[in-house]
């Protein structure tokens, strides 16, 4: 049931985004549309929140991947996840 609700929300969001793209073709996606329809502050906040969340998710994913690789290469007894993330910080 939750997958169906999530799919419906994604479908509605993509439909409205397609209509806005046809009406006002521009680059910048959500931030540009928020700025155009609501105001400059809304555009700034949407862009800032989007880029901040991308950075947070990317860093978390890279640290988790380093921990998995370190355990694979050196074994789970010789290397801990925290040591791997300190030795190889995310780029």
N, CA, C and O atoms as a GROMACS GRO file, in nm:
protein
  364
    1UNK      N    1   0.082  -0.119   0.000
    1UNK     CA    2   0.000   0.000   0.000
    1UNK      C    3   0.087   0.127   0.000
    1UNK      O    4   0.057   0.224  -0.069
    2UNK      N    5   0.195   0.124   0.078
    2UNK     CA    6   0.282   0.241   0.084
    2UNK      C    7   0.353   0.265  -0.049
    2UNK      O    8   0.377   0.380  -0.086
    3UNK      N    9   0.387   0.158  -0.122
    3UNK     CA   10   0.448   0.175  -0.254
    3UNK      C   11   0.349   0.239  -0.351
    3UNK      O   12   0.388   0.322  -0.433
    4UNK      N   13   0.225   0.201  -0.344
    4UNK     CA   14   0.123   0.259  -0.431
    4UNK      C   15   0.104   0.407  -0.401
    4UNK      O   16   0.089   0.487  -0.493
    5UNK      N   17   0.104   0.445  -0.276
    5UNK     CA   18   0.091   0.586  -0.238
    5UNK      C   19   0.213   0.665  -0.285
    5UNK      O   20   0.200   0.775  -0.339
    6UNK      N   21   0.332   0.608  -0.264
    6UNK     CA   22   0.454   0.674  -0.311
    6UNK      C   23   0.457   0.689  -0.462
    6UNK      O   24   0.500   0.792  -0.514
    7UNK      N   25   0.412   0.586  -0.534
    7UNK     CA   26   0.407   0.593  -0.680
    7UNK      C   27   0.307   0.698  -0.727
    7UNK      O   28   0.334   0.770  -0.824
    8UNK      N   29   0.195   0.709  -0.660
    8UNK     CA   30   0.097   0.811  -0.696
    8UNK      C   31   0.152   0.952  -0.674
    8UNK      O   32   0.132   1.040  -0.757
    9UNK      N   33   0.221   0.973  -0.563
    9UNK     CA   34   0.282   1.104  -0.537
    9UNK      C   35   0.387   1.136  -0.642
    9UNK      O   36   0.392   1.249  -0.691
   10UNK      N   37   0.471   1.039  -0.677
   10UNK     CA   38   0.573   1.062  -0.779
   10UNK      C   39   0.509   1.090  -0.915
   10UNK      O   40   0.556   1.177  -0.989
   11UNK      N   41   0.403   1.020  -0.949
   11UNK     CA   42   0.334   1.042  -1.075
   11UNK      C   43   0.275   1.182  -1.082
   11UNK      O   44   0.289   1.251  -1.183
   12UNK      N   45   0.211   1.226  -0.975
   12UNK     CA   46   0.153   1.360  -0.972
   12UNK      C   47   0.261   1.467  -0.979
   12UNK      O   48   0.245   1.568  -1.047
   13UNK      N   49   0.371   1.446  -0.908
   13UNK     CA   50   0.480   1.543  -0.908
   13UNK      C   51   0.542   1.554  -1.047
   13UNK      O   52   0.567   1.665  -1.094
   14UNK      N   53   0.565   1.443  -1.113
   14UNK     CA   54   0.625   1.446  -1.246
   14UNK      C   55   0.527   1.506  -1.348
   14UNK      O   56   0.570   1.573  -1.442
   15UNK      N   57   0.397   1.483  -1.331
   15UNK     CA   58   0.299   1.544  -1.421
   15UNK      C   59   0.298   1.695  -1.409
   15UNK      O   60   0.297   1.766  -1.510
   16UNK      N   61   0.298   1.746  -1.286
   16UNK     CA   62   0.299   1.891  -1.268
   16UNK      C   63   0.431   1.952  -1.314
   16UNK      O   64   0.432   2.062  -1.369
   17UNK      N   65   0.542   1.882  -1.291
   17UNK     CA   66   0.671   1.932  -1.338
   17UNK      C   67   0.676   1.935  -1.491
   17UNK      O   68   0.734   2.027  -1.548
   18UNK      N   69   0.616   1.837  -1.557
   18UNK     CA   70   0.612   1.837  -1.703
   18UNK      C   71   0.529   1.953  -1.755
   18UNK      O   72   0.566   2.016  -1.854
   19UNK      N   73   0.418   1.983  -1.690
   19UNK     CA   74   0.335   2.095  -1.733
   19UNK      C   75   0.407   2.228  -1.714
   19UNK      O   76   0.398   2.316  -1.799
   20UNK      N   77   0.480   2.243  -1.602
   20UNK     CA   78   0.555   2.367  -1.581
   20UNK      C   79   0.669   2.378  -1.681
   20UNK      O   80   0.701   2.489  -1.725
   21UNK      N   81   0.731   2.267  -1.718
   21UNK     CA   82   0.840   2.270  -1.814
   21UNK      C   83   0.789   2.309  -1.952
   21UNK      O   84   0.857   2.382  -2.025
   22UNK      N   85   0.673   2.263  -1.989
   22UNK     CA   86   0.616   2.300  -2.118
   22UNK      C   87   0.575   2.448  -2.119
   22UNK      O   88   0.595   2.517  -2.219
   23UNK      N   89   0.521   2.495  -2.010
   23UNK     CA   90   0.476   2.634  -2.003
   23UNK      C   91   0.593   2.733  -1.997
   23UNK      O   92   0.588   2.839  -2.060
   24UNK      N   93   0.698   2.698  -1.922
   24UNK     CA   94   0.814   2.786  -1.904
   24UNK      C   95   0.942   2.705  -1.915
   24UNK      O   96   0.997   2.666  -1.813
   25UNK      N   97   0.991   2.680  -2.036
   25UNK     CA   98   1.114   2.601  -2.050
   25UNK      C   99   1.236   2.680  -2.002
   25UNK      O  100   1.271   2.782  -2.061
   26UNK      N  101   1.299   2.634  -1.898
   26UNK     CA  102   1.416   2.698  -1.841
   26UNK      C  103   1.501   2.594  -1.770
   26UNK      O  104   1.453   2.485  -1.740
   27UNK      N  105   1.626   2.626  -1.743
   27UNK     CA  106   1.710   2.534  -1.667
   27UNK      C  107   1.703   2.573  -1.520
   27UNK      O  108   1.668   2.686  -1.487
   28UNK      N  109   1.735   2.480  -1.434
   28UNK     CA  110   1.732   2.508  -1.291
   28UNK      C  111   1.630   2.428  -1.215
   28UNK      O  112   1.634   2.427  -1.092
   29UNK      N  113   1.542   2.364  -1.281
   29UNK     CA  114   1.442   2.273  -1.228
   29UNK      C  115   1.360   2.336  -1.115
   29UNK      O  116   1.299   2.441  -1.135
   30UNK      N  117   1.358   2.274  -0.998
   30UNK     CA  118   1.267   2.316  -0.892
   30UNK      C  119   1.296   2.457  -0.842
   30UNK      O  120   1.204   2.534  -0.815
   31UNK      N  121   1.423   2.492  -0.831
   31UNK     CA  122   1.458   2.625  -0.782
   31UNK      C  123   1.412   2.735  -0.876
   31UNK      O  124   1.364   2.840  -0.832
   32UNK      N  125   1.426   2.712  -1.006
   32UNK     CA  126   1.383   2.813  -1.104
   32UNK      C  127   1.231   2.829  -1.102
   32UNK      O  128   1.181   2.941  -1.111
   33UNK      N  129   1.159   2.719  -1.089
   33UNK     CA  130   1.013   2.728  -1.086
   33UNK      C  131   0.964   2.790  -0.956
   33UNK      O  132   0.867   2.867  -0.957
   34UNK      N  133   1.028   2.759  -0.845
   34UNK     CA  134   0.989   2.822  -0.718
   34UNK      C  135   1.015   2.971  -0.723
   34UNK      O  136   0.935   3.050  -0.672
   35UNK      N  137   1.126   3.011  -0.785
   35UNK     CA  138   1.155   3.153  -0.797
   35UNK      C  139   1.056   3.222  -0.890
   35UNK      O  140   1.013   3.334  -0.863
   36UNK      N  141   1.020   3.156  -0.999
   36UNK     CA  142   0.927   3.216  -1.095
   36UNK      C  143   0.786   3.228  -1.039
   36UNK      O  144   0.722   3.332  -1.056
   37UNK      N  145   0.737   3.124  -0.974
   37UNK     CA  146   0.597   3.122  -0.930
   37UNK      C  147   0.577   3.182  -0.791
   37UNK      O  148   0.470   3.237  -0.763
   38UNK      N  149   0.676   3.171  -0.703
   38UNK     CA  150   0.656   3.217  -0.565
   38UNK      C  151   0.736   3.343  -0.536
   38UNK      O  152   0.680   3.443  -0.490
   39UNK      N  153   0.868   3.339  -0.562
   39UNK     CA  154   0.951   3.455  -0.534
   39UNK      C  155   1.098   3.417  -0.522
   39UNK      O  156   1.132   3.298  -0.519
   40UNK      N  157   1.185   3.518  -0.515
   40UNK     CA  158   1.329   3.490  -0.509
   40UNK      C  159   1.372   3.414  -0.383
   40UNK      O  160   1.461   3.329  -0.389
   41UNK      N  161   1.309   3.443  -0.271
   41UNK     CA  162   1.345   3.373  -0.147
   41UNK      C  163   1.311   3.225  -0.157
   41UNK      O  164   1.389   3.140  -0.114
   42UNK      N  165   1.196   3.193  -0.212
   42UNK     CA  166   1.157   3.053  -0.227
   42UNK      C  167   1.253   2.980  -0.321
   42UNK      O  168   1.290   2.866  -0.296
   43UNK      N  169   1.292   3.046  -0.429
   43UNK     CA  170   1.389   2.985  -0.520
   43UNK      C  171   1.522   2.958  -0.453
   43UNK      O  172   1.581   2.852  -0.472
   44UNK      N  173   1.569   3.054  -0.374
   44UNK     CA  174   1.694   3.034  -0.301
   44UNK      C  175   1.683   2.920  -0.202
   44UNK      O  176   1.773   2.836  -0.194
   45UNK      N  177   1.574   2.915  -0.126
   45UNK     CA  178   1.559   2.811  -0.024
   45UNK      C  179   1.547   2.672  -0.087
   45UNK      O  180   1.602   2.576  -0.034
   46UNK      N  181   1.476   2.661  -0.197
   46UNK     CA  182   1.463   2.531  -0.264
   46UNK      C  183   1.598   2.486  -0.317
   46UNK      O  184   1.635   2.369  -0.301
   47UNK      N  185   1.671   2.576  -0.379
   47UNK     CA  186   1.804   2.538  -0.431
   47UNK      C  187   1.898   2.500  -0.318
   47UNK      O  188   1.970   2.400  -0.327
   48UNK      N  189   1.898   2.579  -0.210
   48UNK     CA  190   1.986   2.552  -0.098
   48UNK      C  191   1.953   2.418  -0.034
   48UNK      O  192   2.044   2.339  -0.005
   49UNK      N  193   1.826   2.389  -0.011
   49UNK     CA  194   1.786   2.262   0.050
   49UNK      C  195   1.820   2.145  -0.041
   49UNK      O  196   1.863   2.040   0.008
   50UNK      N  197   1.802   2.161  -0.171
   50UNK     CA  198   1.833   2.052  -0.264
   50UNK      C  199   1.982   2.022  -0.264
   50UNK      O  200   2.021   1.906  -0.250
   51UNK      N  201   2.066   2.123  -0.280
   51UNK     CA  202   2.210   2.099  -0.285
   51UNK      C  203   2.264   2.051  -0.152
   51UNK      O  204   2.355   1.969  -0.149
   52UNK      N  205   2.210   2.100  -0.042
   52UNK     CA  206   2.254   2.054   0.089
   52UNK      C  207   2.222   1.907   0.108
   52UNK      O  208   2.305   1.830   0.156
   53UNK      N  209   2.102   1.866   0.070
   53UNK     CA  210   2.065   1.725   0.087
   53UNK      C  211   2.147   1.636  -0.006
   53UNK      O  212   2.181   1.524   0.032
   54UNK      N  213   2.178   1.682  -0.126
   54UNK     CA  214   2.262   1.603  -0.216
   54UNK      C  215   2.400   1.583  -0.156
   54UNK      O  216   2.454   1.472  -0.160
   55UNK      N  217   2.458   1.687  -0.100
   55UNK     CA  218   2.590   1.675  -0.039
   55UNK      C  219   2.586   1.581   0.081
   55UNK      O  220   2.676   1.498   0.097
   56UNK      N  221   2.486   1.592   0.165
   56UNK     CA  222   2.477   1.507   0.283
   56UNK      C  223   2.462   1.360   0.243
   56UNK      O  224   2.530   1.273   0.299
   57UNK      N  225   2.375   1.331   0.148
   57UNK     CA  226   2.356   1.192   0.104
   57UNK      C  227   2.480   1.138   0.034
   57UNK      O  228   2.514   1.021   0.051
   58UNK      N  229   2.548   1.222  -0.045
   58UNK     CA  230   2.667   1.176  -0.117
   58UNK      C  231   2.780   1.144  -0.020
   58UNK      O  232   2.847   1.042  -0.035
   59UNK      N  233   2.802   1.228   0.079
   59UNK     CA  234   2.908   1.203   0.177
   59UNK      C  235   2.877   1.078   0.258
   59UNK      O  236   2.967   0.997   0.282
   60UNK      N  237   2.754   1.061   0.300
   60UNK     CA  238   2.717   0.941   0.375
   60UNK      C  239   2.735   0.814   0.294
   60UNK      O  240   2.779   0.712   0.347
   61UNK      N  241   2.702   0.820   0.167
   61UNK     CA  242   2.718   0.704   0.080
   61UNK      C  243   2.864   0.671   0.060
   61UNK      O  244   2.902   0.554   0.062
   62UNK      N  245   2.948   0.772   0.040
   62UNK     CA  246   3.091   0.748   0.019
   62UNK      C  247   3.156   0.690   0.144
   62UNK      O  248   3.239   0.600   0.133
   63UNK      N  249   3.120   0.739   0.261
   63UNK     CA  250   3.178   0.686   0.384
   63UNK      C  251   3.135   0.542   0.405
   63UNK      O  252   3.216   0.459   0.447
   64UNK      N  253   3.011   0.510   0.376
   64UNK     CA  254   2.964   0.372   0.388
   64UNK      C  255   3.035   0.281   0.289
   64UNK      O  256   3.070   0.168   0.323
   65UNK      N  257   3.057   0.327   0.166
   65UNK     CA  258   3.127   0.247   0.067
   65UNK      C  259   3.271   0.222   0.108
   65UNK      O  260   3.323   0.112   0.088
   66UNK      N  261   3.338   0.322   0.163
   66UNK     CA  262   3.476   0.303   0.210
   66UNK      C  263   3.481   0.199   0.320
   66UNK      O  264   3.572   0.115   0.321
   67UNK      N  265   3.386   0.202   0.411
   67UNK     CA  266   3.383   0.102   0.519
   67UNK      C  267   3.364  -0.038   0.464
   67UNK      O  268   3.427  -0.132   0.512
   68UNK      N  269   3.278  -0.054   0.366
   68UNK     CA  270   3.256  -0.187   0.306
   68UNK      C  271   3.381  -0.234   0.234
   68UNK      O  272   3.420  -0.350   0.249
   69UNK      N  273   3.444  -0.146   0.157
   69UNK     CA  274   3.565  -0.186   0.085
   69UNK      C  275   3.680  -0.219   0.180
   69UNK      O  276   3.754  -0.315   0.157
   70UNK      N  277   3.694  -0.142   0.287
   70UNK     CA  278   3.802  -0.169   0.383
   70UNK      C  279   3.780  -0.304   0.451
   70UNK      O  280   3.876  -0.378   0.472
   71UNK      N  281   3.657  -0.336   0.486
   71UNK     CA  282   3.630  -0.467   0.545
   71UNK      C  283   3.657  -0.579   0.447
   71UNK      O  284   3.705  -0.686   0.486
   72UNK      N  285   3.628  -0.556   0.318
   72UNK     CA  286   3.651  -0.658   0.217
   72UNK      C  287   3.801  -0.679   0.194
   72UNK      O  288   3.847  -0.793   0.186
   73UNK      N  289   3.876  -0.570   0.184
   73UNK     CA  290   4.018  -0.580   0.153
   73UNK      C  291   4.101  -0.628   0.272
   73UNK      O  292   4.190  -0.710   0.254
   74UNK      N  293   4.073  -0.580   0.391
   74UNK     CA  294   4.158  -0.607   0.505
   74UNK      C  295   4.094  -0.700   0.608
   74UNK      O  296   4.160  -0.736   0.706
   75UNK      N  297   3.972  -0.738   0.590
   75UNK     CA  298   3.905  -0.825   0.687
   75UNK      C  299   3.838  -0.745   0.796
   75UNK      O  300   3.878  -0.632   0.825
   76UNK      N  301   3.738  -0.804   0.857
   76UNK     CA  302   3.662  -0.729   0.957
   76UNK      C  303   3.735  -0.718   1.090
   76UNK      O  304   3.703  -0.630   1.170
   77UNK      N  305   3.832  -0.805   1.115
   77UNK     CA  306   3.903  -0.798   1.245
   77UNK      C  307   4.015  -0.696   1.244
   77UNK      O  308   4.046  -0.638   1.348
   78UNK      N  309   4.076  -0.673   1.127
   78UNK     CA  310   4.189  -0.582   1.124
   78UNK      C  311   4.150  -0.437   1.097
   78UNK      O  312   4.228  -0.346   1.126
   79UNK      N  313   4.034  -0.415   1.044
   79UNK     CA  314   3.995  -0.278   1.007
   79UNK      C  315   3.852  -0.250   1.052
   79UNK      O  316   3.760  -0.328   1.024
   80UNK      N  317   3.835  -0.142   1.120
   80UNK     CA  318   3.703  -0.099   1.162
   80UNK      C  319   3.649   0.006   1.066
   80UNK      O  320   3.726   0.069   0.993
   81UNK      N  321   3.520   0.025   1.065
   81UNK     CA  322   3.457   0.118   0.971
   81UNK      C  323   3.501   0.262   0.997
   81UNK      O  324   3.520   0.338   0.902
   82UNK      N  325   3.517   0.301   1.122
   82UNK     CA  326   3.558   0.437   1.154
   82UNK      C  327   3.698   0.469   1.108
   82UNK      O  328   3.725   0.582   1.066
   83UNK      N  329   3.788   0.373   1.115
   83UNK     CA  330   3.926   0.394   1.071
   83UNK      C  331   3.929   0.417   0.920
   83UNK      O  332   4.000   0.504   0.872
   84UNK      N  333   3.852   0.339   0.846
   84UNK     CA  334   3.849   0.355   0.702
   84UNK      C  335   3.797   0.490   0.659
   84UNK      O  336   3.848   0.549   0.564
   85UNK      N  337   3.698   0.541   0.728
   85UNK     CA  338   3.644   0.671   0.690
   85UNK      C  339   3.736   0.785   0.732
   85UNK      O  340   3.729   0.893   0.673
   86UNK      N  341   3.823   0.764   0.831
   86UNK     CA  342   3.920   0.866   0.867
   86UNK      C  343   4.040   0.865   0.772
   86UNK      O  344   4.095   0.971   0.740
   87UNK      N  345   4.080   0.746   0.728
   87UNK     CA  346   4.196   0.736   0.640
   87UNK      C  347   4.161   0.786   0.500
   87UNK      O  348   4.242   0.854   0.437
   88UNK      N  349   4.041   0.753   0.450
   88UNK     CA  350   3.998   0.793   0.316
   88UNK      C  351   3.876   0.884   0.327
   88UNK      O  352   3.763   0.838   0.316
   89UNK      N  353   3.898   1.014   0.350
   89UNK     CA  354   3.783   1.104   0.360
   89UNK      C  355   3.715   1.118   0.225
   89UNK      O  356   3.780   1.101   0.122
   90UNK      N  357   3.584   1.147   0.223
   90UNK     CA  358   3.513   1.162   0.096
   90UNK      C  359   3.565   1.280   0.016
   90UNK      O  360   3.607   1.381   0.073
   91UNK      N  361   3.562   1.266  -0.114
   91UNK     CA  362   3.610   1.373  -0.202
   91UNK      C  363   3.506   1.482  -0.217
   91UNK      O  364   3.529   1.580  -0.287
   0.00000   0.00000   0.00000
